[in-house]
Amino acid sequence: MTADIWLPLPPEEIEGLPKGPNYLFWDGGDDGGQEFPGDPADCVFYVVPYMRPAGTGIRPLERMRALRVVQTLSAGTDAVEPGLRHLPPGVLLCNARGVHEASTAELALTLVLASLRGVPGFVRDQDRGRWGGGFHPALADRNVLIVGYGAIGAAIEDRLVPFEVARVTRVARSARTTPRGPVHPLTDLPALLPDADVVILSTPLNETTRGLADAEFLARMKDGALLVNVARGGVVDTGALLAELERGRITAALDVTDPEPLPAGHPLWQAPGVLISPHVGGPTSAFRPRAERLLTGQLHRFVNHEPLANVVLTTGAAGV
């Protein structure tokens, strides 16, 4: 059996790949009518295509009977997890921790500043040739709550600190301590939300976080607070958010939505106080070099039989 490794980046363009494996390029498209670059049964290490329509990346999984590793190029693994049931026990699922922190944190800060300082309104005024003024809140002296304090959440805090925020409060699945201060468990959210001027969602999408920002969550946010979602659209209850936006009680900045892509005519497009970007937190010029470093590091570990980084789960384990 040939030991194939499928990559969504052309292998000849990636410096430092280990010698030995047979590298095949597949980015999720049909190259000249060829569905796959080789026989999925021969693939031992599969790097999932990045930023493809839902379902694309899991198409070959049910035929990958020799597979040992599934590596995503996204921070979240929710898009590929439905396909794991087709795999034999013992396959490792690894995420792209270290690839998206800089880009996603940059966008989170961009959405916060643009929303607070009224940039969408300035752009609309520019289109009309109108010179409008007004008073807008600053990020300085605001209390910021980060829900999902992993690598991306920590990178967001790194970028908030120079803006003289009053306080950053951190929330994750479970409590822990960090050099910057305590991380609260999700169960503390009801008590923490009323004090936050800005709530940033950067949590993975899973059974615990799906619909986390529901009507009760949003109702606990203070009047005039800003909700920023750079996580997954399903973390927010869209109907509940629309109700709060229509009342004008809070504002929102969303890089992800539910549904996604957001269809034309959806009420979110015209909701008051909302800024929408089309899921662009990760795909920037910072992606490619970091993705290549991740892949070369992982593949060297793989061929040298060393423990892989970023292992999220193993198929066949309890609950998988």
C-alpha positions in Angstrom: 0.0 0.0 0.0 1.3 3.5 -0.9 1.5 5.9 2.1 -0.2 9.0 0.7 -0.4 12.3 2.3 -3.1 14.7 1.0 -2.3 18.4 1.2 -4.6 21.4 0.3 -1.5 23.4 -0.6 0.8 22.4 -3.6 3.5 20.3 -1.9 6.2 21.7 -4.2 5.5 25.2 -2.7 6.0 24.1 0.9 9.6 24.2 2.0 10.9 21.7 4.5 8.5 18.8 4.0 10.0 15.5 5.1 11.2 13.1 2.4 9.6 9.8 1.9 5.8 10.1 1.8 3.9 10.5 -1.5 2.4 13.9 -1.4 -0.9 14.6 -3.3 -2.5 17.9 -3.8 -6.3 18.2 -3.2 -7.9 21.6 -2.2 -11.5 20.3 -2.3 -12.1 21.1 -6.0 -12.6 18.8 -9.0 -9.3 19.1 -10.9 -10.3 18.5 -14.5 -13.0 16.2 -13.5 -10.8 14.1 -11.2 -12.7 13.9 -7.9 -9.7 12.9 -5.8 -5.9 13.0 -6.4 -5.6 9.4 -5.6 -7.3 6.4 -3.9 -8.5 7.6 -0.5 -7.9 4.1 0.8 -4.1 4.8 0.5 -4.2 8.1 2.5 -2.6 8.0 5.9 -2.4 11.7 6.7 -5.2 14.0 5.5 -5.1 17.8 5.7 -8.6 19.1 5.2 -9.2 21.7 2.5 -9.6 25.2 4.0 -12.5 27.6 3.4 -14.5 25.2 1.3 -18.3 24.8 1.3 -19.8 22.7 4.1 -19.4 19.0 3.6 -16.5 19.3 1.1 -13.8 18.3 3.5 -15.5 15.2 4.8 -16.4 13.7 1.4 -13.4 11.3 1.2 -13.3 10.3 4.9 -15.6 7.2 4.5 -13.1 5.7 2.0 -10.0 6.4 4.1 -9.6 3.1 5.8 -5.9 3.4 6.4 -6.0 6.9 7.8 -4.1 7.8 10.9 -4.3 11.6 11.1 -6.9 14.3 10.1 -5.4 17.7 10.3 -7.6 20.8 9.9 -6.3 24.2 8.9 -9.1 25.9 10.9 -9.0 26.6 14.6 -12.4 24.8 15.0 -13.0 21.2 14.0 -16.8 21.2 14.0 -17.0 21.1 10.2 -15.1 17.8 10.0 -16.4 16.1 13.1 -19.5 14.7 11.4 -17.3 12.6 9.1 -15.3 11.0 11.9 -17.9 8.3 12.4 -16.7 6.7 9.2 -13.1 6.3 10.4 -11.5 3.3 12.1 -10.5 3.6 15.8 -7.3 5.4 16.7 -7.3 8.2 14.1 -6.0 11.5 15.5 -7.9 14.8 14.9 -5.6 17.8 15.1 -6.6 21.5 14.8 -4.7 24.5 13.6 -3.8 26.1 16.9 -1.1 28.7 16.1 -2.3 29.5 12.6 -5.2 31.9 13.1 -4.6 33.7 16.4 -3.0 36.8 14.8 -5.5 37.3 12.0 -8.6 36.5 14.1 -7.5 38.7 17.0 -6.8 41.6 14.5 -10.3 41.3 13.1 -11.9 41.1 16.6 -10.2 44.4 17.5 -11.1 45.9 14.1 -14.8 45.0 14.7 -14.8 46.4 18.2 -13.2 49.7 17.2 -15.2 50.1 14.0 -18.5 49.5 15.9 -17.7 51.7 18.9 -16.3 54.6 16.8 -19.1 54.6 14.3 -17.1 53.6 11.2 -20.0 52.0 9.3 -21.9 55.3 9.5 -18.9 57.2 8.3 -18.6 54.9 5.2 -22.3 55.4 4.4 -21.9 59.2 4.8 -18.8 59.1 2.5 -20.9 57.3 -0.2 -23.4 60.1 0.0 -20.8 62.9 0.2 -22.1 63.9 3.6 -19.9 65.3 6.4 -21.5 64.0 9.6 -20.1 64.4 13.1 -21.2 63.0 16.4 -20.1 61.6 19.7 -19.0 58.0 20.0 -17.7 55.8 22.8 -14.0 54.9 23.0 -12.6 51.5 23.7 -10.5 53.1 26.5 -12.0 52.6 30.0 -14.4 49.9 28.8 -14.9 46.5 30.5 -14.3 43.7 28.0 -15.5 40.1 28.5 -13.8 37.4 26.4 -15.9 34.2 26.2 -13.6 31.4 25.0 -10.2 32.1 26.4 -8.0 29.8 24.4 -5.1 30.8 22.1 -7.3 33.2 20.1 -8.9 34.7 23.2 -5.4 35.3 24.7 -4.3 36.9 21.4 -7.3 39.2 21.5 -6.4 40.3 25.0 -2.8 40.9 23.9 -4.2 43.5 21.4 -6.7 45.0 23.8 -4.2 45.9 26.5 -2.5 48.9 24.7 -6.0 50.5 24.3 -6.3 51.2 28.0 -9.3 49.1 28.6 -10.6 49.3 32.2 -10.6 45.5 32.6 -10.5 42.3 30.7 -12.5 39.4 32.1 -11.8 35.9 30.8 -14.2 32.9 30.5 -13.5 29.4 29.3 -15.1 26.0 29.8 -13.4 25.5 33.1 -11.7 27.8 35.7 -7.9 28.2 35.7 -5.3 30.8 36.3 -3.0 32.6 33.8 -0.2 35.1 34.2 -2.7 37.9 33.4 -5.3 36.8 35.9 -8.1 34.3 36.5 -10.2 32.5 33.9 -13.8 32.0 35.0 -15.8 29.0 34.1 -18.8 29.3 31.8 -21.1 28.9 34.8 -20.0 32.3 35.9 -21.4 34.1 32.8 -24.7 35.1 34.3 -22.9 37.2 37.0 -20.3 38.6 34.6 -22.4 39.7 31.6 -24.1 42.7 33.3 -20.8 44.5 33.9 -19.4 44.1 30.4 -19.4 46.9 27.8 -18.0 44.6 25.1 -18.5 40.9 24.9 -16.3 39.0 22.5 -17.1 35.4 21.6 -14.1 33.3 20.5 -15.2 29.9 21.7 -15.3 26.7 19.7 -18.7 25.4 18.6 -19.7 22.3 20.4 -22.6 20.9 22.3 -21.8 23.2 25.3 -21.5 26.4 23.3 -24.2 26.0 20.5 -26.7 28.7 21.2 -24.7 29.9 24.2 -25.6 33.5 23.4 -29.4 32.9 23.7 -32.2 35.2 24.8 -31.2 34.9 28.5 -27.5 35.5 27.8 -28.4 38.6 25.7 -30.9 39.9 28.2 -28.1 40.0 30.9 -25.9 42.2 28.7 -26.1 45.8 29.8 -27.9 48.5 27.8 -25.7 49.8 25.0 -23.2 46.8 25.2 -21.5 45.5 22.1 -21.5 41.8 21.2 -18.7 40.7 18.9 -18.7 37.1 17.4 -15.5 35.8 15.8 -16.3 32.2 16.9 -19.0 30.4 14.9 -22.4 31.6 13.9 -24.1 28.8 15.9 -22.8 30.2 19.2 -25.4 32.9 18.9 -29.2 32.5 18.7 -29.9 34.6 15.7 -33.6 35.1 16.5 -32.8 36.3 20.0 -30.1 38.6 18.7 -32.4 40.1 16.1 -35.0 40.8 18.9 -32.4 42.8 20.9 -31.1 44.6 17.9 -34.5 45.7 16.8 -35.1 47.1 20.3 -31.9 49.0 20.0 -30.8 47.8 23.4 -27.4 46.4 22.3 -25.3 46.4 19.1 -23.3 43.6 17.4 -20.4 43.0 15.1 -20.4 39.6 13.5 -17.8 37.9 11.4 -19.9 34.7 11.5 -23.6 34.1 11.3 -26.2 31.5 11.5 -27.1 30.7 8.7 -23.9 31.1 6.8 -23.4 32.4 4.2 -26.1 34.9 5.2 -28.6 34.8 2.4 -29.8 38.0 0.6 -32.9 39.4 2.3 -32.1 38.0 5.7 -33.2 40.5 8.4 -29.7 40.6 9.9 -28.5 42.6 6.9 -30.8 45.4 7.8 -30.9 45.1 11.5 -30.0 48.3 13.4 -26.7 48.5 15.1 -25.0 45.5 13.4 -21.8 45.3 11.5 -21.2 42.2 9.4 -18.0 40.9 7.9 -18.2 37.7 5.7 -16.2 35.2 7.9 -12.8 36.7 7.1 -11.1 36.3 10.5 -8.7 33.7 9.3 -8.0 34.1 5.5 -5.3 36.8 5.4 -1.7 37.1 4.3 -0.8 35.8 7.8 -2.4 32.4 7.1 -0.1 30.8 4.5 3.3 31.1 6.4 1.7 29.9 9.6 -0.1 27.0 7.9 3.1 25.9 6.2 5.0 25.9 9.5 2.2 23.9 11.2 2.2 21.3 8.4 5.9 20.8 8.1 6.2 20.5 11.9 3.3 18.0 12.1 4.6 15.9 9.2 8.1 15.7 10.6 6.7 14.5 13.8 4.5 12.0 12.0 7.3 10.4 9.9 9.6 10.3 12.9 6.9 8.6 15.1 6.8 11.5 17.5 3.7 12.8 19.3 1.7 15.3 17.2 0.7 18.7 18.4 -2.8 20.1 18.6 -4.5 16.7 19.1 -8.2 17.4 19.8 -9.5 13.8 20.0 -8.9 10.2 19.0 -11.6 8.2 17.2 -12.8 5.3 19.1 -12.1 7.0 22.4 -14.9 7.4 25.0 -17.6 9.7 23.6 -16.2 9.8 20.1 
